[in-house]
Amino acid sequence: MIIVGHRGAKGEAPENTVAGFVHPYREGIRNFELDLQLSKDGHLMVIHDKTTNRTTGHSAKVAELTAAELGDLDAGLHIPPWHEPAPVPTLQDILAVCPEFQSIQLEIKTDTKPRLNILCNRLVELIQHEKLFGRVVVTSSNSWVLQQIKRLNASIDTGYVAEKRFPGPVQTALKLNCRMLVLYYKLADEELMADARKAGLEVSTWTVNMIPDVLRLQELGVHSVITDYPCHVLKYLKTQQPHLTHAQ
């Protein structure tokens, strides 16, 4: 089972920042999840919320700020406070500090369709230019986004993000030609996992921060768990199960 750092390592360092990825990367984490939104000037920005309020303390909409303006903000509002500035980064910034990553789930957040179309095109161009096929999975709860990615390049892997049991997550992921089902962890049970295995889907569960839940999901056979505490979870699993070879 693979341990995936949620927004880098949201519980250990400032989320969706260079510092938030460098920290777990140095500790051996090589699989990550992050969120993408489009800046005012069309750059792929790594930030979860539509506004900058929660992470930077600055009241503004991401869509109304340029990449440079977002980069001037400090997204290090963290408990405990982070010891150095943590600007809102571009996707290229994150890729540059994690060159040997194994996989990254790139979640596209909701937006207007024109802006989502631009984001999809920019992201596909970057994936093609950097030859990231097989190393990134574009994920979303938005069916149109997943279809658009496939229309632009059918070789790019996609994943359907599901937080409810209805409509059927496995059936929806199959209908959208996804490789992965990104599932709210409480929905994972033996029946759903059996359906996913039969469909040939990888199941990645979010957001899993309690060790008993991690162990339950491992027993169910999920492909990966997305956690705010990837370094802590990885250390626990290595201590409890030293034979693990692919829990990074």
N, C-alpha and C positions, 0 to 999 in steps of 0.2 A: 504494500500500500504506500502511496506517495503522499508526502506532507507538502501542502501548498501554502505559501505565505499569503495571507489575505491583505491586499493593499500594501504589499511588502511584508510588514509585520506590525499590524495595527496596534496590537497590545504591547509591543516592545519598543517601538520607535514611531516617529511621526508618519502617519499613513500617507501613501501615495506620494512620497518624496524620495529624492536620491538617498538621503540618509536612511529612510525607511526600508530601502532595498539593500543598501550596502551592509547594514547591520546583519540581517540574516544571511546574506551572501557570504560574508566572512565566517559565519558559523557553519557553513556547509549546505545551506538550503539552496537548491537549484531549480525549484519549481514555484511559480508565483501566479498571483491574480492581481489585476489592476483595473481601474475604470478610466474610460476615455470620453472626453468631451471636446468640442471644437471651440477654439478661441475666436474672438471677433475677427481676427485676420487669418483664420483658416488653419491654425496649427493644431496638431493632436496633443491635447493637454491631459495629463494624468491627474484627475480629480473626481471625486465621487458625487458631490452635491452640485446642484445647479447654481448655487451661490457660494461665495467664499467665506461667509460669516462664521460657520462652525469651526473650520480649521485654521483660519487666519485672523479672525476677529475684525476683518475689514468687510463692510457691508457693500456687496456688489454682485452682479450676475456674471457668471463665467462668460456668457455669450456677448457681454458688453465690454470685455477687457481684451486687449491684445496679449499675445504671448509674452512680450516684454513686460507689460504691466502685471501680469500674473506672476512672472518670475521675480518681480520686485517685492512680492508679498511673502511673509514668513508663515508657512503652514506648520510651524512647530508647536502649536498649542497642544501640549501633550501632558499627561499626568504620569510621572513627574515632568516638569518642564525640560525641554530638550536643550542641550548645552551649546548648540550652534544654529545659525540660520538654516531654514529648510524651505527653500522656495518651491512654488508650484512648478513642477517640471514638465517638459515635453516627453513624448514617448521615446524619442531619440536619446534624451538624457538618461533614461532608465536603461535602455539597451546598452549604452556605452559603459555603464558601471557594472553590468552583469553579463559580460561577453560569453561566458560559458554556461549560461542558463540551459536547462533541459527543456522546460516548457513554460509558457506564459499564457494564461487565459486573459484575453483582452475583452473586457465587458463594455459594450457600447450602451450608454445610458439614453433615456428617452429625450427627444428634442423634436423640433418641427421637421417635417419630411424634407424640405429643401436643405436644411443644415445636416440632417442625417445622411442625405445623398452625397453631400460634399465630404463628410467624414468618411463614409464608406469608400469613396473613390480615393481619397488621400491615404487611407489605411491600406487598401489593396496595392496602391503604388509603392508604399513603403515595404510591404511584405515581399513584393516581387523584386524590388531593388536590393533589399538586404538578404534575399533568398532564405526567408524564414519558414518556408513550407515544412510542415511536420513538426515545427518547434512552437508554433503559436496556434491557439484556437480562439476564433472570434466568437464571443458569446453575447447573448442578449435575450431578454424576455419579449422583445419586439419581433414578431414573425417577419415583417417586411424587411427589417435590417438583415436578418439571416438569409432571406431569399435574395436580397440585393447583393450581398457578398458573393453568393454562389453564382449569380448572373454575371458578375464582374470577373470572377475567376473560380471555376468549379473545383480547382485543386486545393483551395484554402479550407482547412477544417473549421467547422462551426459547432457551437454547443447551445442548446436551448436551456435557458434559465427558468426553472419552475419552482414556485413556492406554494402551489395548491395542487390537490389531488385531481381536481376536475378543471378543464378537460384533461384526459389522461396524459401525463407527462411523457411516457414512453411513446405513445402513439403520435403525439405532437412532434417530438424530436425526429421520429422516423419520417413523418410527412414532410418535414423541413429538410430532410436529407442531412441530418446532423451526425457527427461522429460521437458527440458527447451529450450527456444529460447532466446539467448542473442543477442539483436538486437540494432543496431545503432539507437539512439532515433529518428532521423529525418525520419526514414522509418515507424515508427508506425502511422497507421491511422485506421479508423473504419473498413475498409475492411480486412486489415491484422489481426486486433484484433479479428474480427468475425471468420476468418479462424482458428486462433490459439485456440480460445475457443472451436470451433467445434472439433478440433484435440486433445483437452485435454492438450495443452501445456501451461506451465507457461511462461510468457514473462517478461524478465528482460532487461531494456533499459540502454544504456551507451552512452557517459558519460554526465550526465545531471547536469549542474551547474547553470542554470538560473531558478529562481522561476517560471516565466510564463511557461517554458517548463515542469517543475515538475507538475504544476497544470493541464496543458493540458494532460499529460500522465496519471495523476490520473483520470481525467475525462474519458479517453479512457478505463480505467480499467486494466492498466498494473499491473503485480504482484509486481514488484519492480523497483526502479530507482537506478542506480549506479552513485555516485557523488563524486567529489573531496572534497566536503564540507559537509560531512554527519551531523556533529554537528550543523552547521548553518541551514541546510535544516530541520532537525528534530525539532529544536527550532521554526522555522517559522511555520511549520505545526501544532505543538502543540499549538502555540499562536493563529493561525487562526482557528484551528479546534480542540478545547479542547476535543471533543468527540472521537478523534482518539484513538484506543487502540492497534494498531499493526503497528505503523509507526517507529519502532526502527530498 
